[in-house]
Amino acid sequence: MNNQMKTDRIQYLLENYLSQNCSLDEKKELNMLINSLEDEDLKAEFRALWDNYTTEMTLSDKDSQDILKNILSEKKNQHRTLRKKTSRSVYLRTISVAASLLLLISVGIYISKGITLNGSGPVVAKAVIVSPNQATSYIRNLTLPDGTTVILHTGSTLQFPKKFSGTTREVTLKGEAYFDVKHMASKPFIIHSGDVKTTVLGTAFNIKAWPGQKNVIVSVTRGKVRVENGAKVLAVLTVNQSVDYNLRNADAKQQTVNAEETVSNWTKQDMIFNRATFESIVQVLSQRYGKDITISNSELANTQITSSFSGTEPLENILETLCVINSNTQYLIDANEVTIINKN
């Protein structure tokens, strides 16, 4: 692995680590890659990002900007001092700055391996801010302007307008997603996946259309879906039906499937909690649903819960279940903010 690939991989793993989406094997890989860096200053920087960015409170926007300015200022000074170093070292330094900035921005103003639960103050999980036009690094639950809900698979991109105008609602998918489309008889919902077009009025279904993949697969869990390639209709699907369209030979195979199982195979990822703390659960929910979630005190945040979800439910349903399990709690939702408090 060359230095550029190694640095990019470390950047990716660090993003996952700081957002608590790193597996044990990935943590081991991250540690190994950091230790293998030849640039000692760069190694120290990545190590500091991994080891030292913990916080007991939420950073303000101003504090976040100050951190960014300090990093930039420090790197500029280092660049002037080390100007005579090889071009490879300068390149790594530039990549290092970009990685630091991306980590701080993508993780948002909540940067932590896990909040230190000292005292009885509130615990806050901040939603990660990600552009809808960029590939997501985690499973995301999106609500589109018409009320349609989408669960977007890791590595996928969904492009959609701020407002659906005209006689259709059209989006473009690269990757995999589960759609639960808001019914509008006068305005069909259309998903473009390369040359394949999927049209619905109001239904729920899964589309798998990864770039470079030789086929596009559409599976329906509710309602009716029409799948086309240009002017040719490939299939009209109803519940528990699927079409597998081979892009190379234009062959479409329609079959009966367990569509709910197809969906849950990936949407349940990270939604099975076995004696997980309330804090760790809300961190997952905050990231998935794009909500800032506050737990009123650290004692409640440390409460352990066992539960599982399909990953396609509305956030309110999940919060309701969690508050039933922990019967001494209730939740309040105000726009993009959620507060979980003790009843007494």
Order of alpha helices (4+ residues) and beta strands (2+ residues): alpha-alpha-alpha-alpha-alpha-beta-beta-beta-beta-beta-beta-beta-beta-beta-beta-beta-beta-beta-alpha-beta-alpha-beta-alpha-beta-alpha-beta-beta
